[in-house]
Amino acid sequence: IFAELPGIDEKDIDITLDDGTLTLKGEKKVEKKDEQGDFYRRERSYGTFLRSFKVPETIDRNKIDASFNKGLLTVKLPKTPESKKEVKKIPINH
């Protein structure tokens, strides 16, 4: 799973796995200040997000890993060894 989260700090992101559902949630907090002579402007904006994904049984829930770099969140969901079994090719008979 890839999520572009520009302007969000890693500490403002929460990733949980509960009853087979992976949830990504966070909050963006932006504050801008502008001072020019007698003029002073301050803007604040906040926004939250929440996304949930059903995790298939073929995913090894103990090996889910997340990384965050330059605004890009990456969550890796590796498959269990059992789900990586060889696929059997079925021939078509004529």
C-alpha positions as CSV (number, residue, x, y, z in Angstrom):
1,I,0.0,0.0,0.0
2,F,1.4,3.4,-1.0
3,A,-0.1,6.7,0.4
4,E,1.2,10.1,-0.6
5,L,0.9,12.3,2.6
6,P,2.7,15.6,1.8
7,G,3.0,18.0,4.7
8,I,2.2,15.3,7.3
9,D,4.8,14.4,10.0
10,E,5.4,10.7,10.8
11,K,4.3,11.2,14.4
12,D,0.9,12.3,13.1
13,I,0.2,8.9,11.3
14,D,-1.4,6.0,13.1
15,I,-1.5,2.5,11.5
16,T,-3.5,-0.3,13.2
17,L,-4.5,-3.8,12.4
18,D,-7.7,-4.9,14.2
19,D,-9.8,-8.0,13.4
20,G,-8.4,-8.3,9.8
21,T,-8.8,-4.6,9.0
22,L,-5.7,-2.4,8.4
23,T,-6.5,1.3,9.2
24,L,-4.4,4.3,8.2
25,K,-5.3,7.5,9.9
26,G,-3.6,10.8,10.5
27,E,-3.9,14.6,10.8
28,K,-2.3,17.4,8.8
29,K,-1.5,20.5,10.7
30,V,-0.3,23.6,8.8
31,E,0.4,27.0,10.2
32,K,1.6,29.9,8.1
33,K,2.8,33.2,9.3
34,D,3.4,36.3,7.3
35,E,4.8,39.6,8.7
36,Q,5.4,42.6,6.5
37,G,5.8,45.9,8.4
38,D,2.6,46.7,10.2
39,F,0.9,43.7,8.5
40,Y,0.7,40.4,10.3
41,R,-1.2,37.3,8.9
42,R,-1.5,33.9,10.5
43,E,-3.3,31.0,8.8
44,R,-4.0,27.6,10.3
45,S,-5.4,24.6,8.5
46,Y,-6.1,21.1,9.8
47,G,-7.4,18.0,8.2
48,T,-7.8,14.4,9.1
49,F,-7.9,11.3,7.0
50,L,-8.8,7.7,7.6
51,R,-8.6,4.7,5.2
52,S,-9.3,1.1,6.0
53,F,-8.4,-2.0,4.1
54,K,-9.5,-5.6,4.6
55,V,-6.4,-7.8,4.9
56,P,-6.7,-11.2,3.2
57,E,-6.0,-14.4,5.1
58,T,-3.0,-15.0,2.9
59,I,-1.1,-12.1,4.5
60,D,1.4,-12.8,7.3
61,R,0.0,-10.3,9.9
62,N,3.1,-10.6,12.1
63,K,5.4,-9.3,9.3
64,I,3.4,-6.3,8.1
65,D,5.9,-3.4,7.9
66,A,5.6,0.3,7.3
67,S,8.0,3.1,6.3
68,F,7.7,6.8,5.8
69,N,10.0,8.8,3.6
70,K,9.6,12.3,2.1
71,G,5.8,12.2,2.4
72,L,5.4,8.7,1.0
73,L,4.0,6.0,3.3
74,T,4.7,2.5,2.3
75,V,3.0,-0.5,4.0
76,K,4.3,-3.9,3.0
77,L,1.9,-6.9,3.4
78,P,3.9,-10.1,2.8
79,K,2.2,-13.3,2.0
80,T,2.4,-16.4,4.2
81,P,4.6,-19.2,3.0
82,E,1.5,-21.4,2.5
83,S,0.0,-18.9,0.1
84,K,3.2,-18.9,-2.0
85,K,2.8,-22.5,-3.0
86,E,3.5,-23.4,-6.5
87,V,0.6,-22.9,-8.9
88,K,-0.4,-26.1,-10.8
89,K,-0.9,-25.7,-14.5
90,I,-4.0,-27.6,-15.8
91,P,-3.7,-28.7,-19.4
92,I,-6.7,-28.4,-21.7
93,N,-7.7,-31.7,-23.3
94,H,-9.0,-31.9,-26.8
